[in-house]
Amino acid sequence: MSRSPKYSAVRTNEARRQQLERERAERERRRNAERARRAALALAKARTEANRELASVSDRCARLRNQPSAADTDLEPMTTVLDVARRAIEIASSSAEMTAALQKLRDVDRMRVATEAEVLRRSERNAARKLAALRRILDETDSAERVRFDPVRSQEVDRAVTALASALDRGDLRTFERDGDALLTKVREHRIEVSNQAALYAERRTEALVLSEEIAARITALVADAAAAEIVLEDLEIAGEVLERVQSDLAADRLDDARGLADRLMTRLDDVEQSLDSAIERITARREILGSIVDVLPRMGFAVDPRSVVRGSDGSIGLHANRMSGESLMVVVQEDAGEHRINYMREAGSGQPIEGRACTSLRELAEDLNSSVRREGFDTGPVTWDGDPTHPPVSGRRKVIPSQTDIARRRDRMT
């Protein structure tokens, strides 16, 4: 009995649990602060881009205002919405509000296109200038966007413009007059459709980018907490890999894939964060348990060798301490079916017999060391050993090292 390893279960008491809750709340506060900081940076960037787009739309509206045939009644609705968009961009305090402000701005541009077509229809009688104005309206729209967002009408409009230019070159003004107004209507509809679809695409892309940046902020904060606690969490590493896939999909313009993957990853991060917090609390507790033992070992005649500290991949931590006689004590704190378990093991030094008192007092030594653990906010169970007839064995929970199959399953849950 006296030579066998001794061990006891350890649980966190109420005062210590309250301290753990405060520490977890502080980690959450830091994570939220990092997320808020990065969201503020993203909003500032979005505001800069929105103001650039606002300046461009305002310039195009000003050019329309300078058209001789443009009346105040043509411009007032557009000007009103432009002022609303300008104010919305200025006061937007979130990505959702900025998206709504940009929608207002794009409404202005659609109104401008419709108004410009109407002004052109009733004012321009010179065929050459009318054709040039039609081409200018088309040129304001990116050619790639025209093909992407309204491909059929893009081809129809281009063919019609070419046919109208050919009629003008032949001096066929009757054909020009007959087809010109219809083409103007088709150009206006085409331009508005492209603008609508481009706005929807921009909104979806912005939402996916914002979500990606929010995920990156969460992972950055979690990685920092894990590094500070010297913890390796497989699920956190997998989350980083999945985020890289999201970013790759965004770069390749696969918005549906990126958004779907990002939504699943964001949901999964709640579990990852919970797992990390639990791991931090367990590892911190074991270090404190071992630290409380280290503090009193010198008073019991043991010198602690800092180089002997070992950390297991399962979160266990242990060390060796030695007496002048060469007698060695090994203490290991590991996971238990409850919370923690302290193992006390003692050996004689090379060629040295175990002291007579030591042979009968490992249990007493363990009980004395447990007293120091209790002073740090932990409740310790009775010291026992395998075969102890007075106490049932303490069944340590075996840490299973994840296989490649397990890791693959975790990755699948995130994707």
PyMOL commands that set and color helices and strands:
alter all, ss='L'
color gray80, all
select helices_A, chain A and resi 14-65+72-91+95-123+127-139+143-149+151-169+173-228+234-251+255-300+306-308+356-374+404-414
alter helices_A, ss='H'
color red, helices_A
select strands_A, chain A and resi 6-12+303-304+310-311+317-322+328-335+340-347+378-380
alter strands_A, ss='S'
color yellow, strands_A
deselect
rebuild
show_as cartoon
